[in-house]
Amino acid sequence: SYSYPGAGGSVTLPGQVAGWNLDEGTGPVANDSVGAPPQNGVITGATWVNDVDAQRWVLDFDGSNDEVNAGNSAALDVVGAFSVEAWIKPTQTGSYEAGVAGKDMARFTLGYNNSNNRVYWYVGHGANNWSEYVTENEWNHVVGTYDGINIQLYVNTTTVGPKPSTHTPSWAGGNFDIGYVEGLPGHFDGRIANVKLYDRALTALEVSDQYTAGLGDLQGTMLKWNELAAGATGNYPLWAPIITKLTPTKLTIAAAGAYYSLLRTVEIVDGKITFNDELINTDPSDSVGILTETTIITDEGVYQDLFAPSWHPYAGPGPGSNERSGNPTIFLEGTDGNLGVLLEDNFGRRHHEIKTMDDPGDLLPAGQAFFQFNDLALAVGNSHTYSWTLYPLENTTDKFDFYNQVRNDWDSNFAVDGPFAFFHPYSLGGSNH
């Protein structure tokens, strides 16, 4: 599993009046990184913490008397239209509403109500608002906008509104505060980062860009198998793959070595998990041969189905035969559920090798299986993408249920020919299976 950071980064957009990253890590001042002159905030009570999810310093507010006061300079007066943006990680208990960032309800503010786990966007009056659910103990990206006519609220790119504003806000005066806002009864309990004030209404696309930038990049663990070239001339450096969340259901994993790079795209699609592994030759002067091995581990039995693997006579006259593909599937059994593995790209289907604990002589640990590709060579500047899919299955299913689900997804019954050509009628005992 992967943990996705929030509040990691941001993009400077036109119209930004002030911005408090809240990442100093020490001291009593929250620096304004945009304003000219900067409108630095004075920190009262809030403490610096190195947040594990965000992988950076943020400010932690205790819900009692903590706040950041950026003052009431005319530089913070926005007229006609405005937006307020923040990343919040609420942890508060109780039943009061607390200020997140803004001036007051007569002007504008973001607030958070713990009793219903909703963030509120107020413009001009307490009755003139939009609200939306946020998740406690997780980072949430919140943006409130006002274009002079309509108010709108975004939470992690989900939009509420727009709707016509029923009140005109006061334009001048008022302190800009973070963690507490005048007129709301409580102080925020949780963590806040990347607070921004704009003198215009952000668009939905800009909000989405800010959300994506804030997700940031997460340094992963070392890819141990890249040490296979250790000691050789030009051996691989220690890779540190970077995981980037693109959407709530899609991420990429990128790593680069001296000779080739990997870009893995993982996405949840219709209840399945798809993998597209793009291997790219990064050697500027020579071809590169690449051995790829993927290991799958389950808590119980794992076996390849009984149909013909690549080396079986039914697969053709010999290994690598173009007459018939080998079996591009693995079926894994587990206590809580089963798992189907399907190799999807044509090259991978014809050039793969699958091993499981049930294959004689493989000597794999119980509950393990792997597939590998042994004969991929890429010319200078070339790439290849292996595609494969994981099918999460109920523990009451068997391998035939898995195959039928694949056939249903393909809207075809490839019993003998096509991508499921390993379904040879003789190996099945008849063509009616």
C-alpha positions in Angstrom: 0.0 0.0 0.0 1.1 3.6 -0.6 0.5 6.7 1.6 -0.1 9.9 -0.3 1.2 13.1 1.2 -0.8 16.3 1.2 0.3 19.9 1.5 3.5 19.0 -0.2 3.9 21.7 -2.8 2.1 24.4 -4.7 2.1 26.6 -7.8 2.2 30.4 -7.7 -0.7 31.7 -9.7 -1.5 35.2 -11.0 -3.4 37.4 -8.5 -1.9 35.9 -5.4 -1.7 38.6 -2.7 -0.1 36.7 0.1 1.1 33.1 0.8 2.1 31.5 4.1 3.7 28.1 3.5 3.9 27.4 7.2 7.0 25.2 6.7 9.7 27.2 8.6 10.0 24.5 11.2 11.2 26.9 13.9 10.6 30.4 15.3 7.5 32.5 16.1 7.0 33.9 12.6 5.1 32.5 9.6 6.7 34.2 6.6 4.7 35.5 3.7 6.5 34.2 0.6 4.6 36.4 -2.0 3.6 39.7 -0.6 5.5 42.9 -1.5 6.1 43.9 1.2 5.6 40.5 2.9 2.7 40.3 5.4 4.4 37.9 7.9 2.2 36.4 10.6 2.9 36.2 14.3 2.5 32.7 15.7 0.8 32.4 19.1 0.7 28.9 20.7 0.9 26.8 17.5 3.9 24.5 17.3 6.0 23.2 14.5 5.7 19.5 13.7 7.3 17.4 10.9 4.1 15.8 9.5 4.7 12.2 8.3 2.1 12.4 5.5 3.1 15.8 4.2 6.8 15.0 4.7 7.5 18.6 5.7 7.1 21.0 8.5 3.6 22.3 9.2 1.9 24.2 12.0 0.0 22.2 14.6 -2.9 24.0 16.4 -4.2 22.7 19.7 -7.8 24.0 19.6 -7.4 26.1 22.6 -5.7 29.5 21.9 -3.4 29.0 19.0 -3.4 31.3 16.0 -1.3 33.1 13.4 -2.1 36.8 13.0 -1.0 38.4 9.7 -2.3 41.8 10.6 -4.7 44.2 8.9 -2.5 45.9 6.3 -4.3 47.4 3.4 -2.2 45.0 1.3 -4.5 42.3 2.4 -7.7 44.1 1.4 -9.1 42.4 -1.7 -11.9 44.2 -3.6 -14.4 42.8 -6.0 -13.3 39.2 -6.1 -11.1 36.9 -4.1 -10.1 33.3 -3.1 -8.7 31.7 0.0 -6.8 28.4 -0.2 -5.5 26.1 2.5 -4.5 22.5 3.3 -6.0 21.3 6.6 -5.7 18.2 8.6 -8.4 18.5 11.3 -8.2 16.4 14.5 -10.4 18.4 16.8 -13.1 17.1 19.1 -16.1 18.9 20.5 -19.0 20.6 18.9 -17.9 24.1 18.0 -16.9 25.8 14.8 -13.4 27.0 14.4 -11.7 29.5 12.1 -9.3 28.1 9.5 -8.2 31.2 7.5 -9.6 34.5 6.7 -10.8 37.8 8.3 -14.4 37.4 9.6 -17.8 36.5 8.3 -18.6 40.1 7.4 -15.7 39.9 4.9 -14.7 36.3 4.2 -13.4 33.2 6.0 -13.0 29.5 5.8 -14.2 27.7 8.9 -14.4 24.1 10.1 -17.3 22.6 12.2 -16.2 19.5 14.1 -19.8 18.4 14.9 -20.5 17.6 11.3 -17.0 17.4 9.8 -17.7 20.1 7.3 -15.6 23.0 6.1 -17.6 26.3 5.5 -16.9 29.2 3.2 -18.5 32.5 4.4 -18.7 35.7 2.3 -20.2 38.8 3.7 -22.5 37.2 6.3 -22.9 34.0 8.3 -26.0 33.0 6.3 -24.1 33.4 3.0 -22.1 30.2 2.8 -21.3 26.9 1.2 -20.1 23.8 3.1 -18.7 20.4 2.2 -17.5 17.3 4.1 -13.8 16.8 4.8 -11.9 13.8 6.3 -10.5 14.0 9.8 -6.9 13.1 10.4 -6.1 13.4 6.7 -5.0 16.3 4.6 -7.8 18.1 2.7 -7.3 20.8 0.1 -9.9 23.6 0.6 -10.5 26.6 -1.6 -13.2 29.2 -1.3 -13.9 31.7 -4.2 -16.0 34.8 -4.8 -16.1 36.3 -8.3 -18.2 39.4 -7.4 -21.4 37.5 -8.1 -21.2 33.9 -7.0 -19.6 32.0 -4.2 -18.0 28.6 -4.6 -16.2 26.0 -2.5 -13.8 23.3 -3.5 -12.7 20.3 -1.3 -10.0 18.1 -3.0 -11.3 19.4 -6.4 -14.9 18.5 -5.6 -16.9 21.6 -6.1 -19.9 22.9 -4.3 -21.7 25.7 -6.1 -21.6 28.2 -7.6 -24.5 30.0 -6.2 -25.4 33.7 -6.2 -24.0 35.6 -3.2 -26.8 37.1 -1.1 -24.5 39.6 0.6 -21.8 42.0 -0.4 -18.7 41.7 1.8 -16.9 44.5 3.5 -13.8 45.2 1.5 -11.4 47.0 3.9 -9.9 46.3 7.3 -9.9 43.2 9.5 -7.1 41.0 10.6 -6.2 38.1 8.4 -5.8 35.1 10.8 -5.0 31.4 10.5 -6.3 28.9 13.1 -8.7 31.4 14.5 -11.0 33.9 12.9 -13.0 36.6 14.6 -16.7 35.8 14.9 -16.3 32.0 15.0 -16.4 30.6 18.5 -13.5 28.1 18.4 -9.8 27.7 17.7 -8.8 25.1 15.1 -7.5 21.8 16.4 -5.3 20.1 13.8 -2.6 21.0 11.3 -2.6 23.7 8.6 -0.2 24.4 5.6 0.0 26.5 2.4 -2.5 29.2 3.1 -3.0 31.6 0.2 -5.0 34.8 -0.5 -5.9 35.9 -4.0 -7.5 39.0 -5.4 -9.6 37.1 -7.9 -11.6 33.9 -8.1 -9.6 30.8 -9.1 -10.9 28.6 -11.8 -11.7 24.9 -11.4 -8.7 24.0 -13.5 -6.4 26.2 -11.3 -7.8 24.6 -8.2 -7.1 21.1 -9.6 -3.6 22.1 -10.5 -3.0 23.4 -6.9 -4.4 20.2 -5.5 -2.2 18.0 -7.7 0.9 20.1 -6.8 0.1 19.8 -3.1 0.0 16.1 -3.2 3.7 16.2 -3.8 6.1 13.3 -4.5 6.8 10.6 -1.9 10.2 9.0 -1.8 9.8 5.2 -1.8 12.0 2.4 -0.7 15.1 1.2 -2.5 14.5 -1.2 -5.5 16.8 -4.0 -4.2 17.0 -5.9 -7.5 18.8 -3.0 -9.1 21.9 -4.2 -7.3 22.3 -7.0 -9.8 24.8 -4.9 -11.7 26.8 -4.1 -8.5 30.6 -4.1 -9.2 30.2 -3.8 -13.0 31.4 -0.9 -14.9 28.8 1.8 -14.8 26.7 -0.1 -12.3 23.3 1.2 -11.2 23.0 3.8 -8.5 20.7 3.1 -5.6 17.3 3.9 -7.0 14.8 5.8 -4.9 11.5 5.5 -6.7 9.2 8.5 -6.5 5.4 7.9 -6.2 3.1 10.6 -7.5 -0.6 10.6 -7.0 -2.5 11.7 -10.1 -6.1 11.1 -9.0 -7.7 9.3 -6.1 -7.5 6.1 -8.2 -4.3 6.6 -10.2 -0.6 7.0 -9.4 2.8 6.7 -11.0 6.0 5.2 -9.7 9.2 6.5 -11.4 12.8 5.4 -11.0 15.9 5.9 -13.2 19.2 4.0 -13.3 22.3 4.4 -15.4 21.0 2.4 -18.3 17.2 2.4 -18.1 14.3 3.9 -16.3 10.9 2.7 -15.2 7.6 4.5 -15.2 4.9 2.4 -13.7 1.3 3.6 -13.9 -1.2 2.0 -11.5 -4.9 2.6 -11.8 -8.1 1.2 -10.3 -10.5 0.6 -13.2 -13.9 -1.1 -12.7 -12.7 -3.0 -9.6 -9.5 -4.2 -11.2 -5.9 -2.8 -10.7 -4.1 -2.2 -13.9 -0.3 -1.8 -14.3 1.5 -0.3 -17.2 5.3 -0.6 -16.8 7.2 1.5 -19.3 10.9 0.6 -19.6 13.0 3.2 -21.4 16.6 2.8 -22.6 18.5 5.8 -21.1 21.9 4.7 -22.4 22.9 7.4 -25.0 25.1 5.1 -27.0 24.2 1.4 -26.7 21.3 -1.1 -26.7 20.2 -2.4 -23.3 19.0 -5.8 -22.3 16.5 -5.9 -19.4 15.4 -8.8 -17.1 12.1 -8.0 -15.4 10.7 -10.0 -12.5 7.5 -9.4 -10.5 6.8 -11.4 -7.3 3.3 -11.8 -5.9 2.8 -13.0 -2.3 -0.4 -14.3 -0.7 -1.1 -15.7 2.7 -2.2 -19.1 1.6 -1.9 -21.4 -1.5 -0.8 -20.1 -4.9 -0.7 -22.0 -8.1 -0.7 -21.6 -11.8 -3.8 -23.2 -13.4 -3.5 -26.6 -15.1 -3.6 -25.3 -18.6 -0.6 -25.2 -20.9 2.3 -23.0 -19.8 4.8 -21.6 -22.4 6.9 -24.8 -22.6 4.0 -27.2 -23.0 3.6 -29.0 -26.3 0.2 -27.5 -26.7 1.8 -24.1 -26.8 3.4 -24.9 -30.1 6.6 -26.6 -31.3 8.8 -25.0 -28.7 9.4 -22.2 -26.3 8.7 -18.8 -27.9 6.6 -20.3 -30.6 4.4 -17.9 -32.5 1.8 -20.6 -33.1 0.2 -20.3 -29.7 0.7 -18.1 -26.7 1.6 -19.6 -23.4 -0.7 -19.2 -20.4 -0.6 -15.6 -19.4 -2.4 -16.0 -16.0 -1.8 -16.9 -12.4 -4.5 -17.7 -9.9 -3.8 -17.1 -6.2 -5.8 -18.4 -3.3 -5.9 -16.5 0.0 -7.9 -16.7 3.3 -9.7 -13.4 2.8 -9.9 -13.5 -1.0 -8.4 -14.7 -4.2 -6.4 -12.9 -6.9 -6.1 -13.3 -10.6 -3.2 -12.1 -12.6 -3.5 -11.4 -16.4 -0.7 -10.4 -18.7 -2.2 -8.0 -21.2 0.3 -6.9 -23.8 1.1 -9.1 -26.8 4.9 -9.2 -26.3 4.5 -10.1 -22.6 2.1 -12.9 -23.4 4.6 -14.5 -25.9 7.8 -13.9 -23.9 6.9 -14.5 -20.3 7.8 -17.2 -17.8 5.6 -18.0 -14.8 6.7 -19.9 -11.7 4.7 -20.8 -8.7 5.3 -23.0 -5.6 3.4 -25.8 -7.3 5.8 -26.0 -10.3 8.3 -28.8 -9.8 11.8 -27.7 -9.1 11.1 -24.1 -8.7 11.5 -24.3 -4.9 9.6 -21.1 -4.3 8.4 -20.3 -0.7 4.8 -21.2 0.0 2.3 -18.5 -1.0 4.6 -17.0 -3.7 4.5 -16.7 -7.5 6.3 -14.6 -10.0 6.4 -13.8 -13.7 9.4 -12.6 -15.6 10.4 -11.5 -19.0 13.9 -12.6 -20.0 14.5 -11.5 -23.5 13.8 -7.7 -23.8 16.4 -5.6 -25.6 15.9 -1.9 -26.3 17.8 0.1 -28.9 19.0 3.6 -28.0 16.0 5.8 -27.2 13.5 3.0 -27.4 11.0 1.9 -24.9 8.5 -0.9 -24.2 5.4 -1.0 -22.0 4.4 -4.3 -20.2 0.7 -4.3 -19.2 -0.8 -6.6 -16.6 -3.9 -6.6 -14.5 -4.8 -7.8 -11.0 -8.3 -9.1 -10.5 -9.4 -9.0 -6.8 -11.8 -12.0 -6.4 -14.0 -13.4 -3.7 -12.5 -16.4 -1.8 -15.4 -18.5 -3.1 -14.2 -18.2 -6.7 -12.0 -20.6 -8.6 -9.8 -20.2 -11.7 -12.6 -20.9 -14.1 -14.6 -18.0 -12.6 -11.5 -15.8 -13.1 -11.2 -16.9 -16.8 -14.9 -16.3 -17.4 -14.6 -12.8 -15.9 -11.8 -12.0 -18.3 -13.8 -13.3 -21.2 -16.7 -11.2 -20.1 -14.5 -8.1 -19.9 -13.2 -8.8 -23.4 -16.8 -9.4 -24.6 -15.6 -12.6 -26.3 -15.1 -16.3 -25.6 -11.6 -17.0 -26.7 -11.8 -20.7 -26.1 -9.2 -21.8 -28.7 -7.9 -18.8 -30.7 -6.9 -15.3 -29.9 -5.3 -14.0 -26.7 -6.5 -17.0 -24.8 -5.1 -19.5 -27.3 -3.6 -21.6 -24.5 -7.2 -22.8 -23.9 -6.5 -25.7 -26.1 -9.5 -28.1 -26.4 -7.3 -31.1 -25.8 -5.9 -29.8 -22.6 -9.5 -29.1 -21.5 -10.8 -32.4 -22.4 -13.2 -30.9 -24.9 -14.0 -27.7 -26.6 -17.2 -27.0 -24.6 -15.6 -25.8 -21.4 
